[in-house]
Structures are given as structure tokens and as C-alpha cells.
Amino acid sequence: MRNLTSNAKSAGVAVAIASAFCFGGSGPFAKPLITAGFSPLQVAWLRLAGGALLMLPFALRHAAAAKQVPKLLIAYGLFAIAGVQVFYFAAIASVPVGVALLIEFLGPVLVLGWIRFVRRSPVSRSAAIGVAIALVGLACVVELWSGLSFDPIGLLLALGAAGCQMAYFLLSDSGPEVDPFALAGFGLLLGAVVVTLIAQPWDMDWSMLLGDVELAGSQFPALVAVAWIVVVSTVAAYLTGIIAVRRLSPQVAGAVAFLEPVVATLLAWALLSEALGPIQLLGGALILAGAYVAQRSAPAKVQEAELAGVRS
């Protein structure tokens, strides 16, 4: 346990809140680009390529990690970076940002499900309670009793993002510790390469970047939205997240990280006029509560892996 002064801990919490805000803004600023005509893959590529370029110095500084733990870095790039971004942006093309992100935060719940039913290892009672709470919340968010109130494909894509988080948690559980800057730097580089091959940005209509997108009922340059998801929701988000982890305990930083869906939902309401109903808000609270309980019941390495940057 770290011995932190009151001021240092307060500063760490403030940085963690800033990180949650930065990450939470990715969907609300990415969706207008998708609405304007960019495909989800193209938006994911813009974010990853821009982030990789800005994080390149960190990757070069930790070049030795590429030889020491290549499999872990590849897994991070494929699942924690490319997989999460592609599935999440594809999901918000057809379902509200808040719904997609709440479903993505089922990642810790899926980890425990894998441990119990695939590995056939026991899980604690508190973990089982957390899973049950989260599943009840999921039923409320998607209004299961009414035959799903959202596009089923969009919901499946959001679950795909949660699955990518789960995959990396499980891989990291038995892997060596790696400097978070190396993970973020190499993860963005590898993620950008993978998404480049899929998105084929050379076929993109680059003139759309000079057009406008609608935010909060007003027209803004598309480049403003791109700059936000690259500089704020990628580079600043990862760096503040790393600083928060180093200043706080994993438990405290993990708890603050659950503000991200709240921030995303509020920004989506303010910028995109996407409002969730009372039952869906209740369901969101249950998902976050259940996922938090599940995360606290997961192995320590899994918790630290999440805090290293497996975010949307």
C-alpha cells in the first residue's frame, strides 16, 4: 500500500478524474464524424494513427520491451487498443454512446465468467453477487422485457468491445509487468497498423476532414472533432491515466475510472441530445456497481492491467 500525503492523494484523484473525462469524450466526439459520413473503422484509424504518432517517442524510449515481451505487446495492440476501438466505434454508430460504453464496462464481469465456466476455477461470493447485479443492470439498459429497445447488432458490437477487454485481462493475468508507457506507445502503434490494413484509409474521402460536423446543434470543423479524439481522448487520456495509477492505489484509481461511462453519458446528452430513460439510468448504475464489485474480486494483476490503459 502506498503511503500518500493528503495533498498527493487529492492530486492523484484529480488526475484520475481528468483521465476519466478525457476517455469519456471519445464517443461523443467520434459519433458526429460517423454521422457526417466517416465509417467507424475510419474514425478508429484517425484516432489510433494520430495517437500513435504522438506516442511514438514513448515507444522509442522503451524499444527494449518489444524484444522482452513481444507477445504481450501484440495482444495489447490487437485487443486493448485495436479491438476495443473498432468494436466501440462500430457500436456507437447504431446505439447511444452511453449504452455502448456501459456494456463495454462489463469486461470485469466477463473475466469472472471465463474464470468460473471455462477455467472451472471457483470465484468468491462477492464476485458472483457483482456479476448478478451487472446482468440485472444490463437487462434494464437494453430493456430486455420489451424485446430490446436498441439495434441488436450495435449491442453485440458493444459486447465485442467488452470481450476484447476481457481477453487482455486474461492474457495479462499471467504475463510479466511492463512499463505502462511502453504498453500505451507500442499498443497504439500496433493497433494503428492493424486498423490501417482493415480500414484502408487511402480510399477515404479526405475532403470530409475539411467539412463540418454537428455538435450541440452547431456546426464545427471536422478537424476539431478529430483533434479532440486524438489529443484529448487518446494521448492526454492515456498519460493522465498512467499518472493516476502511479499516484494512487489500483483500488482507488479503478474506482475513479468508473466515472468514464458517466462522463460519456452526460457529454452525449449535452452534445448529441442522446438521453437515457430512468430505467436505463438505473440499469447503468447497476452495471457500474456490479462491474466494480467484480473488479475488486478479480486477481490483482487483472486490476492493474485494466488501469494500465484498457479503455475506450
Beta strands, then each sheet from edge to edge (+ up, - down):
strand 1: 212-215
strand 2: 218-221
sheet 1: 1+ 2-
end
